[in-house]
Amino acid sequence: AGMLSGCCAGPVAARQAVVVSPLPQLTSRDRRALRVHVTSELDRLDAESTGAATGVGADPARIEGLRAERAVMRRTLDLVDDLTYGVCEICHGFIGIDRLMALPSTTRCITCAR
């Protein structure tokens, strides 16, 4: 006969009892500040892309780099309101508003990025 019966049998019950802590979250004020910051970066990239594309001796590699950077910023703007934005993909700790303002598209806290 099996030794395990019911839902509270030894190690199985211990594994089921793991409590997941809530994700750290940005404040609504921080999210607003990040949206403003990322939007201004998008505006800057748009202006820089337009200037690079219409200028004399336009550099296709530079234009493509600006387009790629803009795509990353656009995705970041879309993610700012996601509850997992600002949570490190490695340690699941809070990335920190200062780091997010400096690198809005980062997915790692300063410790895990090293």
Number of C-alpha atoms within 10 A of each C-alpha: 3 4 6 11 8 6 9 12 11 11 10 11 12 10 9 10 10 8 7 6 6 6 14 17 18 22 10 10 9 17 19 14 14 22 20 13 16 22 16 12 17 19 13 13 17 15 12 14 19 13 13 17 16 9 10 8 8 12 12 11 9 13 17 13 13 18 16 12 15 20 13 15 20 16 11 20 21 12 15 20 16 13 12 17 24 29 21 21 16 12 12 16 16 19 24 18 17 10 15 18 16 11 12 22 21 19 19 22 21 13 10 14 10 6
